[in-house]
């Protein structure tokens, strides 16, 4: 299953003619007109066509000024993209043709979520960019590219307005297709509901910490309806989802799971001495499973060479549910880890609940949409005290048991109680900020004209999992090189002496990092330095903010960011007073403290930076408070320690 977000300028379809249509003079007469919403760039026309054999795309984009050049930044193509071609046309008639991904420049974009975009050649502040390509489907019954699986989604819209957006489903396309208008003007729809045309779609703000899936954009949905669910799809949503459970998920996760002698012995061993507390029993069981079965969806370097991962991931339906086979080879996919976890919880007498969830970066889970393939991930839950459920993700290798990726937190899910196999609407809770902690300790030593430091980082929850993902598939030497390069990039003019990653493949210990570095520190009347070199900011800090906001504020996750710095104040210097600050509002706390203590061996100083992220989301009316909070974080992270000569 997959989703495809329409490119930054909302790519669509122009049927692949051999020649490009001439540009009418009116294209060059267009100018920026903020009153009409024309600022920077405009998408003149965009088309998307589902033929049954491919999805055909095209767009014509008019760049009006330097500020609009990013309208020609595109998300990467699907693996099945062919016939990629385009041209950049200048006002003087000069044409720069391009074809294939090889002709595009790759650009890294820093933001709430880091990503990479493709930029065609020849883009200027006054030009037209035209692009078209085809995403080919599987030969046979498939109507979508294989990388999308049985379901695809596209959000229509971006920073710049679209004069005309067309979506059409050709007669050769036999799967389900639907266009939802969102909060925009309804499209023109053909009588057979196979063609949709939006006109004059306004550009949308793209503020930091927002989700496109909540912006009310039009969306295109395409999916296969299994034959066994055709009848249920014509009824109400409750009936459909219960049919999906009975027909697909109950057989997949229970009825068709084969448990033989090897599984029974394995289950007896792993469920021994779990204790009566269901939360402790479930987390201990998942930890034991993680240690015994290698999750090849997130392989280590050794496993990449020692296991036939392609064969394991390509197993047929029955083989993938033969638990004896999986246990005997000691390796499973992330999906199979979920099947194993469910079977082990059942063996332990803990009737698990299942939550079928969907990434919040896509369209949200729509109960009224009869598409069984819209769920992308499985969470496994165990009822605990106070009627709550402890949710776990068995596919997240070596993660702290109970960690749920923030992309699923706070959003709707389809919940199935395996005691009855009844489906119901559910909701995945937001984990408290204390679950996710990044802690750094820096020690500075002042020498003759230089300052050396040691850095140690320790993590739990999501920060720990992300660090593990960063290093788990690398050799020890590559881990060191990657960490060292990262530190050198974040601390200019610093000589990194050593760098080490610990426990990246050890399921019993959290990942940690250590490093040493040296910086020049010429003597003077004042010594000013960064107390936390190499320590990242707790969250993305934009360089500029829009003055107003209409979209909901969404933080990635709650958490605690703690950094401490210790050093002996050089003789003849004193710590400048007034360097502490404390702030708090609904979004969180920001504390920066500096203290000194005379130990007899010298004046010992300690600085502490702590940021608590406490509120995951807020209405746009809270924008002023959010900017204030982010300003506190920015100021605290830029704070320098100042020592003055006495």
Secondary structure, 3 states (H helix, E strand, C coil): CCCCCCCCCCCECCCCCCCCCCCCHHHHHCCCEHHHCECCEEEEEEEEEECCCEEEEEEEEEECCHHHHHHHEECCCCCCEEEEEEEEEECCCCEEEEECHHHCEEEEECCCCCEEEEECCCCCCCEEEEEEEEEECCCCCCCCCHHHCCEEEEEECCCCCEEEEEEEECCCCCCEEEEECCCCCCCEECCCCCEEEEEEECCCCCCCCCCHHHCCCEEEEEECCCHHHHHHHCCCHHHHHHHHHHHHHHHHHHHCCECCHHHHHHHHHHCCCCCCCHHHHHHHHHHHHHHHCEEHHHCCHHHHHHCCHHHHHCCCHHHHCEHHHHHHHCEECHHHHHHHHHHHHHHCCCCCEEEEECCCCCCCCCCCCCCHHHCCEEEEEEECHHHCEEEECCCCCCCCCCCCCCCCCCCEEEEEECCCCEEEEEECCCCCHHHCEEEEEEEEEECCCEEEEEEEEEEEHHHHHHHHHHHCCCCHHHHHHHHHHHHHHHCCCCEEEEEEEECCCCCCCCCEEEEEEEEECCCCCEEEEECCCCCCCCCCCCCCCCCCCCCCEECCCCEEEEEEEEEECCCCEEECCCCCEEEEECCEEEEEEEEEEECCCCEEEEEEEEEEECCCEECHHHHHHHHHHHHHHHHHHHCEEEEEEC
